[in-house]
Amino acid sequence: MAGKRLTRIPSPTVPGISDSVKVAEGDLLFVSGAVGFENDGSVPQDFARAVELTFREVERALKVGGATFSDLVRINIYITELSSERLDIYRRVRDEILDEQNIPASTLIGVHSLFNHSTIEIDAIAAVS
């Protein structure tokens, strides 16, 4: 879907992120903050698992709206108890899930708390044709 309607401009200073993303045409899909829970509704104890489940929830919402990860224009990531270790885990899991050629513009913010004691939440904007 992304094709030529999305132009991703790499960051000149931070490798692996898009400095900005230009949308040439199409509709925008706004995904509310997504959190990932285990099947029983509990918060994953392992942070890597929490990141994976949260991205899978974003993926589900994108699919319902007619989009994929490649259509992402922007994501905002909120992490509780943000540390170097959690940042490294987030980046590793993100890089396993997102296509490195289609990285959206993003902001990562450390926060005090999130919905239902989650450790990560992601909201997103995708360009849908």
N, C-alpha and C positions, 0 to 999 in steps of 0.2 A: 504493500500500500504506500509506503513512504515515497519511493521513487524520487523524482526531481522536485516534488513540491516542497520538500524539506531540505534546507541547506544548513548543515551543522558546521559551525565555526569553532575549531579547536582552541582551547585555552593556550595562550603563549607561555604561561608560567606553571600551570598545574597539569601534568600529563594525565591522560585518561578521562578528561571531562570536556564537555562542550562549553565554550564561553557563552555562546548564544545559538539559538536555532530560529531560522526564518521560515515562516509558513507562507507559501506562495498562493495556495488556494485550498478550498475545502472547509468543512465544518470543524469545530473544536469540540472535544469531549472532555468534560471536567469530572475527574474521579475524586470523590470525597475521601477523607482520610481512611486508609485501610489498615487494619491490624490482622495479624494471623494468630488463630487459636488452634489448639489441638482439637480432635474430633469430639472430645468430651467438654469442650468450651473452656478448658484451662489455658493459662499462659504457658508457652513452652519454657522449660527451665534452662535449656541450652540457647544461648543468644544466636548462634548460627542458624539453628532451627527456626527461631522467631523471625529472623530476616528472610529465610526461604519461604516460610508460610505467608509472611506479609506480601512478598513479591507475587506469590501465587494468588493471593486475594486481589491484588492490583490486576494481575493477568485475567482473572475471572471477570472483573468489572470492565476491563477493556474489551474483552470478547463480546460481552453483552451489548456494548456500545458500537460494535463493528470495527474494533481496532486491535492491534497487537503491540508488543513491546517496541517494535520498529517504528511505530507511529508516535511514540512518546516525544513530546516537545519539551516538557519540564516536569521534574519531580521535586517535591520537598520531603525531606526525611527528618523525622524527629526521633531522637534516641535518648532514653533516660540513662543517667549515670554515664554520660559519654566519657570515654577514656581512650587512650591510644590503642589499647587492646580491642575494645569494641569497634573502633573505627577500622582497624585492620580486618576484623572479622566481617564487618559490613562490606568493605571493599572486595574482599575475597569472594563472598557469596554473590554479591552484585555482579561481579565479573564472570561468574559461572552461569548467570541467568541472562543478563543483557548482552546483546551483540556489541562488541567493542567498536564496530563501525557505525553504530546507531545510538550513541550515548546521548541522552537528553541533557539539556541545561539542568542544573540542580543546585539546591541549597541543603546543607545538612546542619541541623540545629540540635544542640544538647538542651534537654528540658528536664524539669523536675518530675513531672508525672504525666501519664497518658491514660486513656480510657481503659477501665477495668484492669488497671495495673500492668498494661502492656509495656514492653520494653522498646518497641519500635512502631512507628506509624508512618505511612507514606501517602501523600496525596499527589495527584498527577493531572497533567493536561496532555491530550493526544490530538493530533490532526487526523480527521477522518474524512475520506473522500466519498 
